Amino acid sequence: MTSVTNVQHFLDIAAEAAMAAGAIVRSHYGKLTSIEKKGGSGNLVTDADHAAEAKVLEFLQRNFPDHAILTEEGGKLGNPESNHLWAIDPLDGTTNYAHSYPVFAVSIGLIINDVPQIGVVYDPMRQELFQAAKGMGAWCDSQWNGKIERQPLRVSRTDSLQESLLVTGFAYDRRQMSDNNYAEFCHLTDLTHGVRRGGSAAIDLAYVASGRLDGYWERGLSPWDLTAGIVLVEEAGGKVTAYDESPMNLASGRILATNGLIHRELSETLMKINPLPEFVRTDT
């Protein structure tokens, strides 16, 4: 059993690591020296990704040498037998970052015994530090005029899909897959106040937790994209499941996260939408 003292320590180190990595990301912003492609089209990695990841690893390996770590760039590290697994994305929203579009974040989550329990998402451009721990709530520290202001996070009270503002994203394999989210995006744009496409799953989930958005769904994601944000949403009073409302499976790469009030309506709508296979291209 994890004590409250340990949980607070985990959270404190994760927050410190996220802010240190965020400072590196901010310092590289607009002056990148290396942008490389990895995997599919649009999947980029920069020198800032590597530098920020090294900084997070420095914090985690020094403080928790017996824990396992899963990183976007480095893969699985540390003790493979540990029941503590850190899932980190040092720069979630690299494509935005590479284009100097200021929507990206550092995401650090901790999975204990297969359950996401610690979540930290840091937006270095807006200097917003979103934090949550299972059973302890969720909050955001914002820096304004040199002062830090802490606000609790609560999901919105929007209770109908028609009145909601949603967010989603598109996976890197969208050009090759008929299951590419295009049909869902079009259908729900018509049904709601709108669907945003931010380009950072960590920010999307943090915004659902803070009530700025009412719901989020996406496919093709990895544990480092989702772990921290899941804790934020759940601790802010929201709901996180698979598309069909079954329990969330990190390995599936699919997530439905809402304020809880529109969850069933959004789930039922998603399950009825057929893909648009004519958008699949095989020449890329």
Number of C-alpha atoms within 10 A of each C-alpha: 5 7 8 13 9 10 17 15 13 20 22 14 17 26 22 14 26 31 24 18 29 28 16 19 27 16 13 17 17 14 11 14 9 10 15 11 11 10 9 14 12 14 15 18 20 19 15 27 24 16 16 24 25 16 18 25 21 12 18 21 15 9 13 16 12 17 19 22 26 19 21 20 14 12 10 15 15 17 14 13 10 13 15 21 25 30 27 32 30 35 30 25 24 24 20 16 26 20 10 14 14 17 20 30 31 33 33 30 34 30 21 16 12 12 15 25 26 28 34 35 33 30 26 23 15 14 18 20 22 30 29 30 25 17 13 14 18 26 23 24 17 17 14 11 5 7 9 13 11 14 13 15 24 23 27 23 13 19 15 14 21 16 14 20 20 25 25 22 23 17 19 16 17 19 18 16 17 18 20 24 24 17 18 23 22 12 16 22 17 12 14 15 14 16 23 16 14 16 22 23 27 32 24 28 32 33 24 30 36 26 21 16 23 30 33 26 26 22 20 19 19 18 22 24 30 26 28 33 33 30 32 37 30 26 25 25 18 25 23 24 20 20 23 17 17 9 11 18 13 21 10 13 17 18 24 24 31 31 27 22 19 21 26 15 14 24 19 13 17 20 11 9 13 14 15 15 14 7 16 15 12 8 6 7
